[in-house]
Amino acid sequence: MSFENLFSYSAVQFEIVLSVFTLTAAVFAAVLVYSLATAKSIAPRYRLTSYLTGVVMVSATIELGLLALRWNSAFTWNGEEYTLTGGLFSNGFRYMNWSIDVPVLLTQLLIVGGITGLAFRKRWAAFVIAGIAMIWTGYVGQFDEIDGGGQFWLWGAISTVFYLWLLYVAWQTVRDAKETAPAGVKRLFSAVWILFLVSWTIYPLAYLMPQISATADGVVIRNLIYSFADIASKAVYGVLLAIIAQKLSAAEGFKPAIEAEKAFVEGEKDYVPAA
């Protein structure tokens, strides 16, 4: 049972969590539109990353919708606070969604990084194995999050080992991508690495929250952490990879990408801030 079910919530606490679910879903929906609208300005060899971003956004939006519905139905206002009266709330939806999104997100990095051939196959296999193992071992551990017993810490530690492996392969991919990228794009790949490192590393804070703050406020903080990490690691990441793909396409002479870059530059020049 998720530790969210242990507490009653004030109107403010309940609405913050529900609003966070709604905001995150709205961001994902917006990025879905962006990725599909900009796909044709990206060269065919990189374009798949935009469509994969679309897959991630659809999957994540459905997950957030289910979480919002489950949260809303699990608790009822009794005139003073929201108390558990319906079915149990579960964070299991997150793990199911991550099982889809993590391999897709990492595949995007390989595509935009220009990794091909045997290197692509080896790293893709490493990403999938490490990513799925990281998620599912964490999923097993969270079943013991209320008691905080040995299962919680053991499976959390095993999940961390797989995360470190995944992190190493991601660093290799960014390093190799920077070697052949134009100067401006090198900086963007560095930004991808920092975004990856920060957003993926704060997930364990949410995992540990039942032991850090087993309170209603801890539940609110946990869901704020999850939402920040999800928006950064999926939505911002997807947009950043699309920008990189477009710039690489322009550098390789793909006309729609060149025109898109030119239109953006001219728009910046024509922009006059309001007084």
N, C-alpha and C positions, 0 to 999 in steps of 0.2 A: 504494500500500500504506500502510495506517495505521501510524504510528510505534509503536503498541503491539506490533507484531510483531517489533520489533528487539531485544527484551530477554527475559531470563529473570527469573523472579520468585520471591521467597521465599514461603513459605506464608502469611505475614502479608499481604504485598502482594497476592497473588492473592485471598485471602479478603476483603480490604477491598473490592476492585473488585467481586467477585461479590456481596458483601453490600450494596453501594451500589445495584447493579441491583435486587436483591430488595426493599430498603427502598423505593426509589422506586416500583416497581410496586405495592407494598402501599399506599402513600399514595394513589396514583391510584385504586386499587380502592375505598378507603375514601371518597374524595371522590365517586366515581361513585354509591355508595349514598346519600351525603348529598344530592347534587344531585337525585336522583330522589325521595327521601323528602320533601324540602322544596318541590318544584316546585308543589304544589297550594296552598301558602300564598302564592304569588306571583300577582299579577294577570295575566290573559291577555296583556296588551300587553308584559309583561316576561318571561313564563314561558319563552319560547324560550331565554333565556340559560341556564337550568338544563339544558335538553335538549342544548344545544350543549356545555355543560361535560361532560355525559355522553359525547358524541361524542369530545371531546378525551381524556377519561380512558380510554375503550376503546382508542382509537388509540395512546395513549402506553403503556398497559399491554402491548399486543401488542408494541410496539417494544422495551420493556425486557425482555420475555420472550425475544425473539429475540436481543438483545444478550447476555443471560445465557447462553443456549444456545450462542451462537457463541464466547463467551469460554471457557466450560467445555470445549468440544470442541477449541479451538485449542491448548490447552496441556496437557501431561501431567507429572505428578510423577515425577521420576527418582530419588527418594530424598534429594535435596538441594535441588532447586528445580523450579519449573514452567518447562518449555521448550516452544517452539513445535514441535509434532509433527503437528498436524492441519491443517485448513483455516485460511486466514488470518482473523484478526479484522478486522472492518470497522466504521467509524463511519458508513458510508453509510446504515445504517438510521435514524440520527438525522435526516439531511437529508430522507429520504423522509417521516418522521413530521412534521417541521416543515412540510413542504409542505402537509400537511393541517391541522395545528393552528394555524399562525400566522394564516391568513385567518379561521378560526373564532373564535379568541380576540379578534381585532380587531373582528369582527362583533358579538360580545357587548358590547363597549364601546359601540358605536353604539346597540344596542338599549337597554341600561340607561341610557345617556346621554340617551335621548329624542330622538335625531336622526332626523328623518323627511324624506320627500319628496325633493326634488332634492339637498339637502345630504347625505342618507343615501347616495344613489346615487353622488355624486361622491366622498365620502370612502371608501365601500366599495371603489370602483374603485381609488382611490389606495392603500388598505391592501393590496388583493390584488396589485396590480402591484408596489408597493414590497416587500411581504413575500416574494413568490415570487422576485423578482429578487435580493433580499438573500440568500435561502437558496441559490439555484442558482449565483450567482457565488461564494459561499463554498464551495460543494460542488466547483466546478471548481478553486478555489485549493488545497483541501486535498489534491488529488492530488499536489501538489508539496511537501507538508509535510516530507518527510524531507530533501530537498536544500535546502529553503528558498530556492529560486531565484526568478527574476523572476515566474513565474506565480503563485507563492504570495502574493507581496506585491501584485502588480497586481490580482488578482481579490479579494484581501482588502480592498484600498482601495476598489474598485468596490462591493463588498458594503457597506462602511461608508457610502458615499454614499447608497445606498438606505435604509440603516438610519436615517440622519439625516432623510431625507424622511419615513419612517414615523413617527419620533419627533415630528416637527413636527405631523403630522396627528393623532397621538394627543393631543398637548398641546392642539390646537385643540378636540378633542372633549371632553376633560376640562374645559377652560375654559368651553365652552358649557353643559355639563351642570351645572356649579356655579352658573351664573347663575339657573337656575330651581329648583334643589334646595332642600329645607328645610335649616335651619341645621345640624342634626346630620349630614345626608347630605353636605353640602359637605365636612365633615372627612373623611368616608369616601372621597369622590372624590379628595381630596388624597392620602390614603393609597394609593389605586390608582395615582396618578401616580408617587409615590415608589417603590412596588413595581415598577411597570413600568420606571422609569428604572434602578433598581439591578439588577433581575434580568436584563433584556435586555442591559444594558451589560457584564455580566461574561462573557457568552458569548465575546466576542473573546479573553478571557484563555485560555480552553480552546483556541481556534483557534491561538493563538500559542504554546502550551506546547511544541511540538516545538522551537521556537527559544529558548525561555526555559530549559527544563530537559530536554534529550534524555537522560533516564535512566528507570529503572523507577519511581523515586519521582515523576518528572514525569508518568508515566502515571497513577499513583494520584491525584495532585493534579488532573490534568485531569478524571478521571471524578468526583471529588468536586465540582469546579466545575460540571460539566455537571448533576449530580444536584441540587445546591443550586439552580441556575438553573431547572431543569425544575420542581422542586417549588414554587418561589416563583412562577414566571411562569405555571404552569398550575393547580396545585392550590390554593395560597393565593389566587391571583387569582380563580379560579372561585368559591371560598367567599365572598370579599369582594364580588364582584359579586352573588351570591345574597342576601347580607345587605342590600346597597343596594337591590336590587329589591324585597325584602320590605318594607323601610322606606318606599320610595316607594309601594308598593301600599297600605300602611296609611295613609299620608298622604292618599291618594286615596280612602279609604273602603272598600277591599276587605276584607270581613269576615274571611275566613280569615287574612289578614295581620295584622289588628288583634288577633285572638284569639291568634295565634302570638306577637306582640309582648307581649301582656298576660301570657301564660303564662311567657315568658322573664323578664319583670320580677318576677313573683310568685315564680318559682323562685329568683331572686337574693335576694329578701327572706327566703325561707324557709331559705336555705342557712346552716347553722351549721358553721363550720370545726371540724375535730377538734381536741381539746385536745392 
